Amino acid sequence: MELKKNPVKQAIGEGRTVFGLYIAVPSPVMVELAGYAGFDFVRIDICHSPVDLPAIAGMIRAAEASGVTPTVRVDYDPPLIAKVLEAGAMG
């Protein structure tokens, strides 16, 4: 299985500026709006907000559908980090 390329990392590597939106509300609609508004990435914050794994998975799917790169901010918790990455987070 080939890993997906991270378009944000690629853009930064090429010297381009990227724009993102911090999302602390468990809402796929907010993620979709960010994608359709032209943001390059969303940062889903689960350190300081009540977002559970099923909600994260839905938000990541919304990001993929709207063309925005999903990243997730997590506490240091290796099993949770693995689950978030398996759900499709790109950082």
Backbone as CSV, one residue per row, in Angstrom:
resi,resn,N_x,N_y,N_z,CA_x,CA_y,CA_z,C_x,C_y,C_z
1,MET,0.840,-1.181,0.000,0.000,0.000,0.000,0.882,1.241,0.000
2,GLU,0.598,2.150,-0.902,1.374,3.382,-1.006,0.751,4.453,-0.111
3,LEU,1.600,5.177,0.596,1.124,6.250,1.454,0.667,7.430,0.616
4,LYS,-0.370,8.114,1.102,-0.829,9.325,0.425,0.215,10.416,0.594
5,LYS,0.369,11.232,-0.409,1.261,12.379,-0.313,0.529,13.511,0.403
6,ASN,1.252,14.213,1.255,0.680,15.327,2.001,0.875,16.608,1.184
7,PRO,-0.205,17.167,0.615,-0.066,18.346,-0.232,0.463,19.575,0.525
8,VAL,0.208,19.645,1.817,0.706,20.785,2.601,2.225,20.702,2.732
9,LYS,2.730,19.527,3.043,4.187,19.353,3.130,4.843,19.651,1.782
10,GLN,4.213,19.199,0.726,4.752,19.433,-0.610,4.785,20.932,-0.917
11,ALA,3.705,21.634,-0.603,3.649,23.080,-0.859,4.710,23.821,-0.060
12,ILE,4.875,23.458,1.207,5.892,24.103,2.037,7.279,23.816,1.482
13,GLY,7.501,22.587,1.054,8.779,22.221,0.463,9.098,23.009,-0.802
14,GLU,8.062,23.437,-1.496,8.238,24.240,-2.710,8.296,25.732,-2.411
15,GLY,8.217,26.077,-1.119,8.305,27.479,-0.728,7.003,28.250,-0.805
16,ARG,5.902,27.551,-1.001,4.607,28.237,-1.062,4.046,28.437,0.341
17,THR,3.225,29.446,0.488,2.546,29.717,1.750,1.264,28.886,1.797
18,VAL,0.986,28.292,2.945,-0.249,27.531,3.118,-1.084,28.179,4.221
19,PHE,-2.384,28.022,4.123,-3.306,28.597,5.093,-4.177,27.500,5.677
20,GLY,-4.390,27.584,6.979,-5.198,26.572,7.640,-6.163,27.175,8.628
21,LEU,-7.044,26.327,9.106,-8.066,26.742,10.050,-8.077,25.765,11.223
22,TYR,-8.075,26.302,12.423,-8.132,25.495,13.643,-9.586,25.187,13.943
23,ILE,-9.919,23.928,14.137,-11.309,23.547,14.412,-11.376,22.775,15.724
24,ALA,-12.150,23.301,16.669,-12.294,22.662,17.975,-13.737,22.221,18.224
25,VAL,-14.556,22.276,17.189,-15.956,21.881,17.292,-16.130,20.593,16.497
26,PRO,-16.739,19.573,17.065,-16.893,18.305,16.338,-17.930,18.403,15.218
27,SER,-17.544,19.050,14.113,-18.493,19.291,13.034,-17.867,19.064,11.658
28,PRO,-18.282,18.005,10.960,-17.809,17.805,9.587,-18.175,18.969,8.669
29,VAL,-19.281,19.635,8.968,-19.707,20.770,8.135,-18.672,21.889,8.193
30,MET,-18.120,22.165,9.368,-17.089,23.193,9.500,-15.859,22.826,8.661
31,VAL,-15.511,21.540,8.666,-14.356,21.079,7.899,-14.627,21.253,6.404
32,GLU,-15.807,20.864,5.961,-16.163,21.027,4.551,-16.116,22.488,4.131
33,LEU,-16.658,23.361,4.968,-16.635,24.789,4.651,-15.203,25.296,4.494
34,ALA,-14.307,24.830,5.351,-12.902,25.231,5.246,-12.317,24.787,3.909
35,GLY,-12.650,23.582,3.502,-12.153,23.087,2.222,-12.697,23.876,1.052
36,TYR,-13.996,24.120,1.057,-14.606,24.844,-0.050,-14.225,26.323,-0.038
37,ALA,-13.801,26.839,1.111,-13.355,28.235,1.203,-11.919,28.401,0.703
38,GLY,-11.231,27.290,0.434,-9.905,27.379,-0.143,-8.749,27.206,0.824
39,PHE,-9.035,26.848,2.083,-7.939,26.599,3.020,-7.161,25.369,2.575
40,ASP,-5.881,25.352,2.905,-5.032,24.222,2.537,-5.137,23.077,3.536
41,PHE,-5.328,23.412,4.813,-5.421,22.365,5.829,-6.356,22.797,6.952
42,VAL,-6.832,21.803,7.688,-7.559,22.053,8.932,-6.793,21.360,10.046
43,ARG,-6.788,21.968,11.205,-6.187,21.360,12.396,-7.349,21.072,13.341
44,ILE,-7.642,19.807,13.521,-8.713,19.377,14.419,-8.099,19.214,15.803
45,ASP,-8.588,19.980,16.756,-8.014,19.982,18.108,-8.800,19.031,19.000
46,ILE,-8.134,17.961,19.443,-8.799,17.067,20.390,-8.132,17.129,21.760
47,CYS,-7.171,18.036,21.913,-6.535,18.225,23.224,-7.451,18.994,24.176
48,HIS,-8.117,19.998,23.649,-8.901,20.904,24.496,-10.350,21.011,24.049
49,SER,-10.846,19.977,23.412,-12.237,20.008,22.971,-12.834,18.607,23.050
50,PRO,-14.152,18.543,23.141,-14.829,17.246,23.320,-15.068,16.512,22.005
51,VAL,-14.003,16.136,21.315,-14.137,15.434,20.042,-13.699,13.983,20.247
52,ASP,-14.595,13.044,19.925,-14.248,11.632,20.086,-13.827,11.032,18.740
53,LEU,-13.363,9.796,18.771,-12.822,9.166,17.573,-13.821,9.051,16.415
54,PRO,-15.070,8.656,16.654,-16.015,8.630,15.526,-16.216,10.013,14.895
55,ALA,-16.243,11.050,15.717,-16.380,12.408,15.176,-15.145,12.789,14.374
56,ILE,-13.970,12.417,14.860,-12.723,12.706,14.142,-12.750,12.030,12.772
57,ALA,-13.153,10.774,12.740,-13.210,10.036,11.473,-14.153,10.731,10.488
58,GLY,-15.289,11.208,10.966,-16.233,11.926,10.103,-15.658,13.236,9.594
59,MET,-14.924,13.920,10.461,-14.308,15.184,10.065,-13.199,14.952,9.045
60,ILE,-12.453,13.879,9.202,-11.391,13.557,8.244,-11.999,13.202,6.887
61,ARG,-13.084,12.435,6.881,-13.759,12.114,5.615,-14.267,13.378,4.935
62,ALA,-14.796,14.317,5.739,-15.273,15.594,5.189,-14.111,16.376,4.588
63,ALA,-12.954,16.326,5.241,-11.771,17.019,4.721,-11.368,16.432,3.375
64,GLU,-11.315,15.126,3.306,-10.930,14.468,2.056,-11.915,14.797,0.941
65,ALA,-13.203,14.834,1.261,-14.230,15.111,0.255,-14.172,16.554,-0.238
66,SER,-13.715,17.475,0.602,-13.703,18.890,0.218,-12.321,19.389,-0.198
67,GLY,-11.346,18.492,-0.253,-10.038,18.857,-0.769,-9.124,19.605,0.183
68,VAL,-9.357,19.465,1.486,-8.502,20.120,2.472,-7.732,19.028,3.231
69,THR,-6.479,19.309,3.581,-5.644,18.322,4.266,-5.989,18.276,5.751
70,PRO,-6.365,17.104,6.284,-6.721,17.007,7.698,-5.504,16.738,8.583
71,THR,-5.324,17.567,9.599,-4.325,17.318,10.629,-5.044,17.329,11.968
72,VAL,-4.501,16.620,12.941,-5.162,16.498,14.242,-4.154,16.784,15.352
73,ARG,-4.537,17.636,16.283,-3.706,17.923,17.454,-4.148,16.999,18.581
74,VAL,-3.234,16.163,19.054,-3.547,15.203,20.112,-2.568,15.348,21.270
75,ASP,-2.981,14.875,22.432,-2.065,14.759,23.560,-1.109,13.600,23.273
76,TYR,-0.048,13.505,24.054,0.871,12.375,23.888,0.183,11.116,24.397
77,ASP,-0.312,10.337,23.458,-1.021,9.095,23.753,-0.837,8.190,22.521
78,PRO,0.249,7.404,22.496,0.557,6.616,21.293,-0.603,5.796,20.721
79,PRO,-1.423,5.108,21.543,-2.543,4.370,20.938,-3.556,5.294,20.249
80,LEU,-3.826,6.457,20.852,-4.746,7.415,20.227,-4.137,7.987,18.948
81,ILE,-2.863,8.302,18.987,-2.181,8.828,17.800,-2.298,7.820,16.652
82,ALA,-2.083,6.547,16.945,-2.185,5.504,15.919,-3.600,5.457,15.335
83,LYS,-4.610,5.539,16.190,-5.997,5.489,15.718,-6.325,6.691,14.833
84,VAL,-5.847,7.866,15.225,-6.101,9.077,14.445,-5.424,8.976,13.077
85,LEU,-4.197,8.487,13.049,-3.499,8.320,11.772,-4.187,7.268,10.903
86,GLU,-4.662,6.191,11.522,-5.384,5.159,10.776,-6.691,5.698,10.205
87,ALA,-7.278,6.689,10.886,-8.520,7.298,10.400,-8.268,8.194,9.195
88,GLY,-6.993,8.540,8.943,-6.680,9.331,7.756,-6.038,10.679,8.001
89,ALA,-5.750,11.018,9.257,-5.073,12.292,9.521,-3.710,12.287,8.857
90,MET,-3.304,13.432,8.360,-2.019,13.522,7.661,-0.973,14.264,8.483
91,GLY,-1.247,14.402,9.726,-0.285,15.066,10.611,-0.920,15.382,11.935
